[in-house]
Amino acid sequence: MIDRDGYRPNVGIILCNAKNEVFWGKRIREHSWQFPQGGIDKGESPEQAMYRELHEEVGLQSHHVHILGRTKNWLRYEVPTHWIKREWRSSYKGQKQIWFLLRLVGRDCDVSLRASGHPEFDAWRWSEYWVPLESVIEFKRDVYRLALNELVTYLDRDQRTRLRSAENT
């Protein structure tokens, strides 16, 4: 499903643990790391797509996470022409994404990179929220930077809420 401007609707997922570290998955047989992401199917809301992709790529269910926030607007990136299938080159430019910031409320052992028949990642790690983006494929870096910058406000708000809750107990 490509929109009239040539962008495929997609979701991106920034998953944080209790220490505000973010989940990075290593693409199978590649040396690049990325956040989970994937297309939005016809008739699917961004939130439904996010939960589906979260399960397919990371093995987590909705009860393992809490949504802290999402980007207000679509963030777009263009895919270099040499990466686009020849038959799509006249209509496809790249991806437009709604990004979600999630808090893992489950455990690390709930992560399963083999939850689907078509795994995307062969390794994963927790990294600092502001990890340098050099390990991300170059054409996605600006979108990652925009998503991290917009969503950090929700992380700060969640941190303040958790601190207040701890003070009141």
Secondary structure as the mmCIF struct_conf table of DSSP 4:
data_model
#
loop_
_struct_conf.conf_type_id
_struct_conf.id
_struct_conf.beg_label_comp_id
_struct_conf.beg_label_asym_id
_struct_conf.beg_label_seq_id
_struct_conf.end_label_comp_id
_struct_conf.end_label_asym_id
_struct_conf.end_label_seq_id
TURN_TY1_P TURN_TY1_P1 ARG A 4 ASP A 5
BEND BEND1 GLY A 6 GLY A 6
STRN STRN1 TYR A 7 CYS A 16
TURN_TY1_P TURN_TY1_P2 ALA A 18 LYS A 19
BEND BEND2 ASN A 20 ASN A 20
STRN STRN2 VAL A 22 ARG A 27
TURN_TY1_P TURN_TY1_P3 ILE A 28 ARG A 29
BEND BEND3 GLU A 30 HIS A 31
STRN STRN3 TRP A 33 GLN A 34
STRN STRN4 GLN A 37 GLY A 39
HELX_LH_PP_P HELX_LH_PP_P1 ILE A 40 ASP A 41
TURN_TY1_P TURN_TY1_P4 LYS A 42 GLY A 43
HELX_RH_AL_P HELX_RH_AL_P1 PRO A 46 VAL A 58
HELX_RH_3T_P HELX_RH_3T_P1 SER A 62 HIS A 64
STRN STRN5 VAL A 65 ARG A 70
BEND BEND4 LYS A 72 ASN A 73
STRN STRN6 LEU A 75 GLU A 78
HELX_LH_PP_P HELX_LH_PP_P2 VAL A 79 PRO A 80
HELX_RH_3T_P HELX_RH_3T_P2 THR A 81 TRP A 83
BEND BEND5 ILE A 84 ILE A 84
HELX_RH_3T_P HELX_RH_3T_P3 ARG A 86 TRP A 88
TURN_TY1_P TURN_TY1_P5 ARG A 89 SER A 91
STRN STRN7 GLY A 94 LEU A 104
BEND BEND6 GLY A 106 GLY A 106
HELX_RH_3T_P HELX_RH_3T_P4 ASP A 108 ASP A 110
TURN_TY1_P TURN_TY1_P6 LEU A 113 ARG A 114
BEND BEND7 ALA A 115 HIS A 118
BEND BEND8 GLU A 120 GLU A 120
STRN STRN8 PHE A 121 SER A 127
TURN_TY1_P TURN_TY1_P7 TYR A 129 TRP A 130
HELX_RH_3T_P HELX_RH_3T_P5 LEU A 133 SER A 135
BEND BEND9 VAL A 136 VAL A 136
HELX_RH_3T_P HELX_RH_3T_P6 GLU A 138 LYS A 140
HELX_RH_AL_P HELX_RH_AL_P2 ARG A 141 GLU A 167
TURN_TY1_P TURN_TY1_P8 ASN A 168 ASN A 168
#
